[in-house]
Amino acid sequence: MAVTQIKNGWEGGSDDQLLVNPDGSINVHTTGGVASNVTIVEGGNTAIVTPGGALEVSVVPDGTPISQYNEVTGVAMNSSVVILTYTVPVGYTLQLNAVEASSDSIGVIELDFNGVANNKGRLCYTDYNLRFGYNNYSLAAGTVVNIVGTNYSLQGAASFNATLQGLLSV
């Protein structure tokens, strides 16, 4: 995060009236003596503060949301298929949030990172959907994510689909 300055140049404000530091902390300097209150206003609306006077802040991650989807049909009994492959681009990090998968058959869904199993879930008659939840699990550039489905049905060919969701950042 770069340093950001907000000042009121028209009224002779100092260069660091409001300074957002690279670590996200904020320095506020006022003129005209000691200030007991600082009010931040945007578009005529005063910012919301807690009863203790702290400013409520929502941090929006610096990055691009991604959602990759794919489906595969005609998967033979007792066969495995890669439903979706995603490679983290060079120079980026993927903050993985979730992987969802489903099928119309009994089976297993496996999530692999660089060919190594990371998670596995089973699909059964009562639930043909699953979700692997990750809370911004960080994957480095070049990491290959494979979502693999295996059809264990005795009823014939199966269809699988999967979605990978995350945030891509530099």
PENOR-V756129 format. One record per backbone hydrogen bond with DSSP energy under -0.5 kcal/mol. NH is the residue of the N-H (numbers start at 1). CO is the residue of the C=O. E is the energy in kcal/mol with one decimal. If there is no record, write none. Layout:
# PENOR-V756129
nh:NH co:CO e:E
nh:NH co:CO e:E
This chain:
# PENOR-V756129
nh:4 co:20 e:-1.8
nh:6 co:18 e:-2.3
nh:9 co:7 e:-0.9
nh:11 co:8 e:-0.8
nh:12 co:9 e:-1.0
nh:13 co:8 e:-2.9
nh:17 co:14 e:-1.0
nh:18 co:6 e:-1.2
nh:19 co:27 e:-3.0
nh:20 co:4 e:-2.7
nh:20 co:18 e:-0.5
nh:21 co:19 e:-0.7
nh:21 co:25 e:-3.0
nh:24 co:21 e:-2.3
nh:27 co:19 e:-3.3
nh:29 co:17 e:-2.5
nh:41 co:39 e:-0.5
nh:42 co:45 e:-2.3
nh:45 co:42 e:-1.9
nh:46 co:44 e:-0.5
nh:47 co:40 e:-2.7
nh:50 co:54 e:-3.0
nh:53 co:50 e:-2.5
nh:56 co:48 e:-2.0
nh:59 co:57 e:-0.5
nh:60 co:58 e:-0.6
nh:61 co:59 e:-0.6
nh:63 co:61 e:-1.0
nh:64 co:168 e:-3.1
nh:65 co:63 e:-0.5
nh:66 co:166 e:-2.7
nh:68 co:164 e:-2.6
nh:70 co:162 e:-1.9
nh:72 co:160 e:-2.9
nh:75 co:158 e:-2.9
nh:76 co:74 e:-0.6
nh:78 co:151 e:-2.4
nh:79 co:76 e:-1.5
nh:81 co:149 e:-2.5
nh:83 co:81 e:-0.8
nh:83 co:147 e:-2.9
nh:84 co:147 e:-1.3
nh:86 co:145 e:-2.5
nh:88 co:143 e:-2.5
nh:92 co:89 e:-1.7
nh:93 co:169 e:-2.9
nh:94 co:139 e:-2.6
nh:95 co:93 e:-0.6
nh:95 co:167 e:-3.0
nh:96 co:94 e:-1.0
nh:96 co:137 e:-3.2
nh:97 co:165 e:-2.6
nh:98 co:165 e:-1.8
nh:99 co:132 e:-2.1
nh:100 co:163 e:-2.6
nh:101 co:130 e:-2.2
nh:102 co:161 e:-2.2
nh:103 co:128 e:-1.8
nh:104 co:159 e:-1.3
nh:107 co:123 e:-1.4
nh:108 co:150 e:-1.6
nh:109 co:121 e:-3.1
nh:110 co:148 e:-2.8
nh:111 co:119 e:-3.0
nh:112 co:110 e:-0.6
nh:112 co:146 e:-2.9
nh:113 co:116 e:-2.6
nh:114 co:112 e:-0.5
nh:114 co:144 e:-3.1
nh:116 co:113 e:-1.6
nh:118 co:111 e:-3.6
nh:119 co:111 e:-1.5
nh:121 co:109 e:-2.8
nh:123 co:107 e:-3.3
nh:124 co:127 e:-2.0
nh:127 co:124 e:-1.3
nh:130 co:101 e:-2.5
nh:132 co:99 e:-3.4
nh:133 co:131 e:-0.7
nh:134 co:97 e:-3.3
nh:136 co:134 e:-1.2
nh:137 co:96 e:-2.2
nh:139 co:94 e:-2.8
nh:142 co:88 e:-2.8
nh:143 co:140 e:-1.9
nh:145 co:86 e:-3.5
nh:145 co:143 e:-0.6
nh:146 co:112 e:-2.3
nh:146 co:144 e:-0.5
nh:147 co:84 e:-2.6
nh:148 co:110 e:-3.0
nh:148 co:146 e:-0.6
nh:149 co:81 e:-2.9
nh:150 co:108 e:-2.4
nh:151 co:79 e:-2.5
nh:152 co:106 e:-2.4
nh:152 co:150 e:-0.7
nh:153 co:106 e:-0.6
nh:158 co:75 e:-1.9
nh:160 co:72 e:-2.8
nh:161 co:102 e:-2.2
nh:162 co:70 e:-2.5
nh:163 co:100 e:-2.8
nh:164 co:68 e:-2.6
nh:165 co:98 e:-2.7
nh:166 co:66 e:-1.9
nh:167 co:95 e:-1.7
nh:168 co:64 e:-3.1
nh:169 co:93 e:-2.6
nh:169 co:167 e:-0.5
